[in-house]
């Protein structure tokens, strides 16, 4: 891009993004777009929005720029979170069922390419492209996590998970308040840290008093939802008749004593973490309702309920 601009703009671009200008090369992204057709193109950019827009216009193709933030070009965790923040909505909207996902490995840092490879060979199956010296091609990556790695992991799970006990909780970001140095608590902290970065329900098992709520708070602090609310509900301390209202909310007048609308705990915890303590004390009927919440329909909020009317 820089090579095609007037001298003043060229110097600005090089000062902003670094590197050198190559007059005869359009760069990996433009090369791929010039040579391969795509229905929709998303470019993840860490540069300022105005520079990203300039670049998108310069490619000469219809592209959408997604502004993302990462700690550093080599920080795997923040790269993973940024990429997941773009791919997860596409999956949830069903776009990855109707369209083939293609990932471009050539732009960016080796850490970025590694994240694309891991996600493209696991959660988000994809076709990989590379470009070099004005040429573009599909890349065959000769490994499959499900076939080549996971069976061995499951067969030797204890040995493979030993690395999770390498750090004490005090050395794991978000888990500083967890005290202990035993192998068991190190492993628990390691597993919790891995689970924290994913937007999935987490089941914490243990007797009363072992610190399940402390681990729940630590998982919240270590998650992408750390800036959101942490809401804790002790299911055993609330009467069965009131628990449903406590979790799901109610409208004014829906039952005796409902003097005003109330937002439930699920809505209160939106964007953060909801910790349901002693959930095993709930009766089976209520646990079935909780299961529906933990497995909502695609593109629906946690409190969504599908209804059917017959005329």
Protein Blocks (a to p, Z undefined) as FASTA:
>chain_A
ZZmpcfklmmmmmmmngpjddfkbgbjklmmmmmpccfbdcdddfbdfklmmmmmmmnop
acdddddddfbfklmklmmmmmmmmmmmmmmnommmmpccdddfkgocfklmmmmmmmmm
mmmgcdddddeehiacddddfbdfklmmmmmmmmmmmmmmmmmmmpcfklpghilmpgcj
bfklmmmmmmmmmmmmpccddddeddehilpmmmmmmmmmmpmklmmccddddfklpcfk
lmmmmmnopaehkaghiabccddfklmmgoiacddehklmpcfklmmmmmmmmmccehia
fkbccddddZZ
